[in-house]
Amino acid sequence: MACAAIYAPHVEAGPTSFEERAPSADEVAERIERTQITHRWLVAETGGVVTGFAYACPHRSRAAYRWSVDVSVYVDADRQGEGHGRRLYQTLFAELRERGFRVACAGIALPNEASVAHHEKLDFEPVGVYRGIGWKAGAWRDVGWWQLELSTSAEDPPAEPR
């Protein structure tokens, strides 16, 4: 599966992902199926070749967080800089808005200037840093958090996300 191949270097080559072992194609397929039940997983193709993927998943398990999502995007290393990540995110955000989600959160292992710039170009705002939160690639790593407001609806109480 192409998504597993795109993701594996982020797990194996450094601290971008906090997973310690790259998931198999079957494991990624299970994640996609599980994610699609309540949220979204999008795949981009160009000429029949997968160039990247983006997904949203629950931000936290407590009920009051159900209008918030964590988002991630990964693009094939050979296709970065072509706008695939931006287009994936824009499509994902539009779908999340339609479904009633209000806030998208992105956790970025630091340092990662490219990911920070990508998120900030899409209007994410920095909201904080977890210092030394994960051990990866031989060191304690920080994770910065960025947030994007998907909806400014003042509906009270808000409609349930779909």
Buried (B, 14 or more C-beta within 10 A) or exposed (E): BBBBEBBBBBBBEEBBBBEEEBBEEEEBBEBBEEBEEBBBBBBBEEEEEBBBBBBBBBBEEEEEEBBBBBBBBBBBEEBBEBEBBBBBBEBBBEBBBEBBBBBBBBBBBBEBEEBBEBBEEBEBEBEEEEEEBBEBEEEEBBBBBBBBEBBEEEEEEBEEBE
